[in-house]
Amino acid sequence: MSHLNTRASDEGSAPGVLHDMQGTSRFLVGLTLVALGAAAFAIAFRASLSAAYAYFYDAPNVLEAMAGLPVWLVIAVPGCGGLVAGLIVRARSSAGQNVSNVMEAVALGRVRLSMRATAVRTAASWAAISTGLSIGRVT
């Protein structure tokens, strides 16, 4: 019985609260760093796409880039981009990492994700998007 009373009185003690505050602080710092890193990556990804559109198509975005091409290139350029993206993924990606693994890693934290596979898939996505794939509705 005295063991239960000791534990109950320890719950509100200052060392326990301090430990919780340190854990929360570390979590918030980690969360902030991840958010800033993700934001920086998204900005860099979009800026590199804009630079590619300006360099290759002399256009500010993918819609104007595709609108300025002849019809046969509107079909050929995205097709080649899809081919390049597929070859990148086939040549360099690990078979064990897919969308379900990412979801499991986020939700449960039990799956380790390969940085190499993530970088390869990012490069493949960039190749596809920069050539006009995944742009959604054009009209």
Buried (B, 14 or more C-beta within 10 A) or exposed (E): EEEEEEEEEEEEEEEEEEEEEEEEEEEEEEEEEEEEEEEEEEEEBEEEBBEBBEEEBEBEBBBEBBEEBEEEBBEBBBBBBBEBBEEBBEEBBBEEBEEEBBEEBEEEEEBEBBEEBBEBBEBBBBBBBBBBBEBEEEE
